[in-house]
Amino acid sequence: MSARVPSVTAEGLAMLNDREKILKALREKPLKTYEIMKRANIAKEEVCQSLLLKMRDEGVVKFDIHGGRWFIE
């Protein structure tokens, strides 16, 4: 009997890839949302913003309200 591996949807896989792309871009320097979208190749601002907010809630990234930039601590 073989063990079943949980399936990952295409949307879930794309979100994981986008997360990694965002983290890679932010490792270089703090960026504004539009700059992150360009570097991570994310077409929709709503998708990028939503993912950044989720990552902020998880404590992965932070937002500087005065500079308007996202960064990794």
C-alpha positions in Angstrom: 0.0 0.0 0.0 1.5 3.3 -1.0 1.2 6.5 0.9 -0.8 9.3 -0.7 0.8 12.7 -1.1 -1.6 15.6 -0.7 -2.2 17.2 -4.1 -1.2 20.8 -4.6 -3.4 22.8 -6.8 -2.0 24.9 -9.6 -3.1 28.1 -7.8 -1.4 26.9 -4.6 1.8 26.2 -6.4 1.8 29.5 -8.1 1.3 31.3 -4.8 4.3 29.4 -3.3 6.4 30.4 -6.3 5.2 34.1 -6.0 6.1 34.0 -2.3 9.6 32.9 -3.1 10.0 35.5 -5.9 8.9 38.2 -3.5 11.3 37.1 -0.8 14.1 37.0 -3.3 13.4 40.5 -4.4 13.2 41.9 -0.9 16.5 40.3 0.2 18.2 42.9 -2.0 16.5 46.0 -0.6 13.2 47.4 0.6 10.8 47.9 -2.3 7.4 49.4 -3.0 4.6 47.2 -4.2 4.9 48.1 -7.8 8.7 47.4 -7.7 8.0 44.0 -6.2 5.5 43.3 -8.9 8.1 44.1 -11.6 10.9 42.0 -10.0 8.7 39.1 -9.1 6.8 39.1 -12.4 3.3 39.3 -10.8 0.8 40.8 -13.2 -2.0 41.8 -10.8 -1.5 44.4 -8.1 -4.4 42.9 -6.0 -2.7 39.5 -6.0 0.6 40.9 -5.0 -0.9 43.1 -2.3 -2.9 40.2 -0.9 0.1 38.0 -0.7 2.2 40.7 0.9 -0.5 41.2 3.6 -0.7 37.4 4.3 3.1 37.4 4.6 3.0 40.4 6.9 0.4 38.6 9.1 2.7 35.6 9.3 5.6 37.9 10.4 7.7 37.1 7.2 7.8 40.7 5.9 7.1 44.2 7.3 5.8 47.4 5.9 7.3 50.8 6.5 4.3 53.1 6.5 6.5 56.3 6.3 8.5 55.1 3.2 5.8 53.0 1.7 8.2 50.1 1.3 8.1 46.4 2.1 11.1 44.7 3.7 12.4 41.6 5.4 13.6 42.0 9.0 
